[in-house]
């Protein structure tokens, strides 16, 4: 019976890793974009006036 309860606890821990959390961020502008494939990576194009600015990126799905 202990193995079953441990497995259940592990499943709950794994599930909680992927639950959404709330972030509160202060900033100047916000943009919503979809990441496009670029070779073996992803890419998001941003406005040229954002060059040299600091960003915080949050994956929403």
C-alpha positions in Angstrom: 0.0 0.0 0.0 2.9 2.4 0.6 4.0 2.1 -3.0 0.5 3.2 -4.2 0.4 6.2 -1.9 4.0 7.2 -3.0 3.0 6.9 -6.6 0.0 9.0 -6.0 2.1 11.7 -4.3 4.6 11.6 -7.1 1.8 12.1 -9.7 0.5 15.1 -7.7 3.9 16.6 -7.5 4.4 16.1 -11.3 1.1 17.7 -12.0 1.8 20.7 -9.8 5.0 21.4 -11.8 2.8 22.2 -14.9 0.0 24.2 -13.3 -0.2 27.8 -14.3 0.9 30.5 -11.9 0.2 34.2 -11.7 2.9 36.8 -12.4 2.6 40.5 -11.7 5.0 42.5 -13.9 5.5 46.2 -14.3 6.7 47.5 -17.6 6.5 49.9 -20.5 4.8 47.9 -23.3 3.4 44.4 -23.8 3.3 42.5 -27.1 1.7 39.1 -27.7 3.4 36.9 -30.4 3.7 33.3 -31.4 7.2 31.8 -31.5 8.2 30.7 -35.0 10.7 27.9 -35.7 14.2 29.0 -36.6 16.5 26.0 -37.3 16.6 24.0 -34.1 15.3 26.9 -32.0 12.5 29.4 -31.7 12.4 33.0 -32.7 10.2 36.0 -31.9 10.6 39.2 -34.0 10.3 42.4 -31.9 10.1 46.1 -32.9 13.5 47.6 -33.7 13.1 50.3 -31.0 13.2 47.4 -28.5 16.9 46.6 -29.3 19.0 47.0 -26.2 16.0 46.9 -23.9 15.5 44.4 -21.1 12.6 41.9 -21.5 10.9 39.3 -19.3 9.3 36.5 -21.3 6.5 34.4 -19.9 5.2 31.3 -21.8 1.4 31.2 -21.5 0.7 27.8 -23.0 
